[in-house]
Amino acid sequence: QVQLVESGGGLVQAGGSLRLSCAAAGRTFSSYTMGWFRQAPGKEREFVAAVSGSGSSPTYADSVKGRFTISRDNAKNTVYLQMNSLKPEDTAVYYCAASTWYRPAAHEYNYWGQGTQVTVSS
């Protein structure tokens, strides 16, 4: 059982940066694969990035490769998403999620946060 709370969203100009944080409360945080997803208005939720419990093997959607970095600090029970070179098309609600699977599909994430709004202006 994990509770997730995202923070760090806000309004930023195109080309700027934001760092999202996801604070987890619960047991065995380090055992969970953690992921970030986003959902723009009128669109389906999409995968952004994921990282294994140990912090190894990060994966990214093609749309954010080279711009976003996922990381975790298990001592702080926190996962981060560093977002650089932001584009207006990155505007979405960003969700943190946790899974007991090592390489989970989107539907295999067990827990989800409430989301944090990221708005990128031109």
N, C-alpha and C positions, 0 to 999 in steps of 0.2 A: 504494500500500500504506500503510494507516494502522492504527495500533494505538491503541485508545481505553481509557481507564481512568477510571471514574466514582468520585467521592467526595462526601462531604457528607451522605449519608443518615443516618438515625437515628430516634430516637423523639421525638416532639413532641406537645404537647397541641393539641387543636382550637383553631383561631384563631391558632396560632403560625405561625412562618416557618422556612423552611430554604432554603439556597442550595446547589444541586448544582453540581459542577464536572465537566467532562469534559476530561481532558488528552489531547492527541493527539500521537503520535509518528509521523513519516513525512514524506513529501514532499508538497509543494503543498497544505498544509492549507487555505490560503485559497481554493483552487479548489473545495472541497467544500461542498455544502449539508450542514448539520448539523441533526439532529433529536433530539428526546427522545420516547421511548415508555415505556409502563408496562404492567405485567401484574400483576393481582391474582390471588390464589389461585382456581383454578377458572374463570378467565375468559380470554378472548382478549387478546392484546396489542393495545393501542390507541395511536393517535397522540396526542401531547400538544402538541408545538410543533416548529417548524422555522424556520431562518433561513438565508438565502443566504450565499454565501461572503464577500460584501462587508459583511454585516450588515444589509442592507436586506430589506424585504418579509418580516417575521416573520409566521408564521401560527400559529393556536392552535385546539385543539379547543374546541368550545362549552363544554364542562364546566369549562374552566380560564380562559376569557377574563375579563379583569379582575382575576384573582388571580395568574396566573403570567406571568413575563417571561423570554423567551429572549434571550440576548446572546452576543457572542463577542469575544474579544481575539486577533486573528490574530498579533500580536507575541508572545503567550504560548502560542499554539497551544491555546487553551482556550475551551470553550463553557460557558455557565452557564445554569442554570435557577433563577431566583428564584421561590420559592413562598411566597405570602402567604395569609393567611386559610385555612389548611389545614383540611380536613374529614376525618372518618374514612374517607369513601369515596375519598380520595386515597391511602390505604394501598395500596402496591404495590411491586414491584421496578421501579426506573426504569432505563432503558437509554439510553445515548447511541449514536447511529448517524451514519454519514457516507455521502454519496451523491455520485456524479459528475453526477447530473442536477440541473438547476436547480430543477425543481418535481417532485421524485420522489414516486411512490406508495410505500406502505410496503414493497412487495416490491422496490423499486428502490434500497434502501439497501445499499451494498456491504460496509460494515464495521460491526461491533457491539461494544460493550463488554460486560463481564461483568455489569453491573448493580449497583445499590446499593439497599438496602432503605430504604424510607420507611414509617414506621408512625405514624399519627396516632391518638392516644387521645382518648376523650371525657371 
